[in-house]
């Protein structure tokens, strides 16, 4: 996927509006940390999938500067809820002001702390979950979320191709183990997409 082709795809799909564009630009000033930013085509997919399954309640583990949360919340109805779990009050503060400007802040509940402890404290049922957090913790997050997501609900896990290194003999073991774990689980259907750095869609049966 070249940068030119990626820009073409975004331009001919759901391009970023001015608020999202400014959020991306501010995130890119953070230097090397900006690599954690969700791509524009992923953001469009998150909004579309949220709408497609008529999600009303969603959870995100790993919010960073709030770009993916903005995308998901825009797909929720006015009375929908997105619970965001993140360890950084500093980075998520960037997203808060853009959520306000976009008129979606009322849908978003931000919880700061250890992702695994916060995930363990979740209750109720969710229609959609998006995980872009510590990669060695993906299996634990999956096992927690599969208990909470409704049948026919979606779980999405980012960065599952690790820049293509998952097929290398010395590729990242955490991603390899996670990919094998969900692929072998008969409670779910799994599709891996070559979008961004790899996005795995997991449908709970």
For each residue, the residues with C-beta under 8 A, 3 or more apart:
1: 5 6 194
2: 5 6
3: 6 7
4: 7 8
5: 1 2 8 9
6: 1 2 3 9 10 39 40 41
7: 3 4 10 11
8: 4 5 11 12
9: 5 6 12 13 41
10: 6 7 13 14 15 16 40 41 44
11: 7 8 15
12: 8 9
13: 9 10 41 44
14: 10 44 47 48
15: 10 11 40
16: 10 20 21 24 40 43
17: 20 21
18: 21 22
19: 22 23 70 98 101 102
20: 16 17 23 24 40 43 67 70 71 98 102
21: 16 17 18 24 25
22: 18 19 25 26 98
23: 19 20 26 27 65 66 67 70 94 95 98
24: 16 20 21 27 28 37 40 67
25: 21 22 28 29
26: 22 23 29 65 94
27: 23 24 30 34 37 64 65 67 94
28: 24 25 34 37
29: 25 26 34
30: 27 33 34 65 91
31: 34
32: 35
33: 30 36 91
34: 27 28 29 30 31 37
35: 32
36: 33 64 132
37: 24 27 28 34 64 65 67
38: 42 43 46 64 67 68 71 132 158 196
39: 6 42 43 195 196
40: 6 10 15 16 20 24 43 44
41: 6 9 10 13 44 45 195 196
42: 38 39 45 46 68 71 158 195 196 199
43: 16 20 38 39 40 46 47 67 68 70 71
44: 10 13 14 40 41 47 48 71
45: 41 42 48 49 195 199
46: 38 42 43 49 50 68 71 72 75 130 156
47: 14 43 44 50 51 71 72 74 75
48: 14 44 45 51 52 75
49: 45 46 52 53 55 75 128 154 156 201
50: 46 47 53 55 58 71 72 74 75 76 128
51: 47 48 54 55 75
52: 48 49
53: 49 50 127 128 152 153 154
54: 51 127
55: 49 50 51 58 75 76 80 127 128 153 154
56: 76 77 79 80 81 127
57: 80 81 82 124 125 126 127 128
58: 50 55 72 76 80 81 82 83 126 127 128 129 130
59: 82 83 84 85 122 126 128 129 130 145 148
60: 63 68 69 72 82 83 84 85 129 130 131 132
61: 85 115 118 119 129 130 131 132 133 141
62: 85 86 115 131 132 133 134 158
63: 60 66 68 69 84 85 86 91 92 95 110
64: 27 36 37 38 67 68 86 88 91 92 95 132
65: 23 26 27 30 37 91 92 94 95
66: 23 63 69 70 84 92 94 95 96 98 99
67: 20 23 24 27 37 38 43 64 70 71 95
68: 38 42 43 46 60 63 64 71 72 130 132
69: 60 63 66 72 73 82 84 95 99 108
70: 19 20 23 43 66 67 73 74 95 98 99 102 104
71: 20 38 42 43 44 46 47 50 67 68 74 75
72: 46 47 50 58 60 68 69 75 76 82 128 130
73: 69 70 76 80 82 99 102 104 107 108
74: 47 50 70 71 102 104
75: 46 47 48 49 50 51 55 71 72
76: 50 55 56 58 72 73 80 81 82 104 107
77: 56 80
78: 107
79: 56
80: 55 56 57 58 73 76 77 107
81: 56 57 58 76 107 108 109
82: 57 58 59 60 69 72 73 76 107 108 109
83: 58 59 60 108 109 111 122
84: 59 60 63 66 69 92 108 109 110 111
85: 59 60 61 62 63 111 113 115 118 119 133
86: 62 63 64 91 92 110 111 112 115
87: 112 113 114 115
88: 64 91 92 112
89: 92 93 112
90: 93 94
91: 30 33 63 64 65 86 88 94 95
92: 63 64 65 66 84 86 88 89 95 96 110 112
93: 89 90 96 97
94: 23 26 27 65 66 90 91 97 98
95: 23 63 64 65 66 67 69 70 91 92 98 99
96: 66 92 93 99 100 105 110
97: 93 94 100 101
98: 19 20 22 23 66 70 94 95 101 102
99: 66 69 70 73 95 96 102 104 105 108
100: 96 97 103 105
101: 19 97 98
102: 19 20 70 73 74 98 99 105
103: 100 106
104: 70 73 74 76 99 107 108
105: 96 99 100 102 108
106: 103
107: 73 76 78 80 81 82 104
108: 69 73 81 82 83 84 99 104 105
109: 81 82 83 84
110: 63 84 86 92 96
111: 83 84 85 86 118
112: 86 87 88 89 92
113: 85 87 117 118
114: 87 117 118
115: 61 62 85 86 87 118 119 133 134 137 141
116: 119 120 137 140 141
117: 113 114 120 121
118: 61 85 111 113 114 115 121 122
119: 61 85 115 116 122 140 141 144 145
120: 116 117 144
121: 117 118
122: 59 83 118 119 126 144 148
123: 148
124: 57 148
125: 57 148 149 150
126: 57 58 59 122 129 145 148 149 150 153
127: 53 54 55 56 57 58 149 150 153 154
128: 49 50 53 55 57 58 59 72 149 153 154 155 156
129: 58 59 60 61 126 145 148 149 153 154 155 156
130: 46 58 59 60 61 68 72 155 156 158
131: 60 61 62 138 141 142 145 155 156 157 158
132: 36 38 60 61 62 64 68 157 158 159
133: 61 62 85 115 137 138 141
134: 62 115 137 138
135: 138 159 172 174 175 178
136: 174
137: 115 116 133 134 140 141
138: 131 133 134 135 141 142 157 174 175 178
139: 142 143 177 178 181
140: 116 119 137 143 144
141: 61 115 116 119 131 133 137 138 144 145 157
142: 131 138 139 145 146 155 157 178 181 182 202
143: 139 140 146 147
144: 119 120 122 140 141 147 148
145: 59 119 126 129 131 141 142 148 149 155
146: 142 143 149 155 185 187 188 204
147: 143 144
148: 59 122 123 124 125 126 129 144 145
149: 125 126 127 128 129 145 146 153 154 155 204
150: 125 126 127 153 204
151: 204 205
152: 53 203 204 205
153: 53 55 126 127 128 129 149 150 203 204
154: 49 53 55 127 128 129 149 201 202 203 204
155: 128 129 130 131 142 145 146 149 188 201 202 204
156: 46 49 128 129 130 131 199 200 201 202
157: 131 132 138 141 142 160 178 182 199 200 202
158: 38 42 62 130 131 132 196 197 198 199
159: 132 135 162 175 196 197 198
160: 157 166 175 178 179 192 197 198 199 200
161: 164 165 166 175 192 194 197 198
162: 159 165 166 171 172 175 197 198
163: 197
164: 161 167 168
165: 161 162 168 171 172 175
166: 160 161 162 171 172 175 176 179 198
167: 164 171
168: 164 165 171
169:
170:
171: 162 165 166 167 168 175 176
172: 135 162 165 166 175 176
173: 176 177
174: 135 136 138 177 178
175: 135 138 159 160 161 162 165 166 171 172 178 179
176: 166 171 172 173 179 180
177: 139 173 174 180 181
178: 135 138 139 142 157 160 174 175 181 182
179: 160 166 175 176 182 183 192 200
180: 176 177 183 184
181: 139 142 177 178 184 185
182: 142 157 178 179 185 188 190 200 202
183: 179 180 190
184: 180 181
185: 146 181 182 188 190
186: 205
187: 146 204 205
188: 146 155 182 185 202 203 204 205
189: 202 203 205
190: 182 183 185 200 201 202 203
191: 200 201
192: 160 161 179 198 199 200 201
193: 198 199 200 201
194: 1 161 198
195: 39 41 42 45 198 199
196: 38 39 41 42 158 159 199
197: 158 159 160 161 162 163
198: 158 159 160 161 162 166 192 193 194 195
199: 42 45 156 157 158 160 192 193 195 196
200: 156 157 160 179 182 190 191 192 193
201: 49 154 155 156 190 191 192 193
202: 142 154 155 156 157 182 188 189 190
203: 152 153 154 188 189 190
204: 146 149 150 151 152 153 154 155 187 188
205: 151 152 186 187 188 189
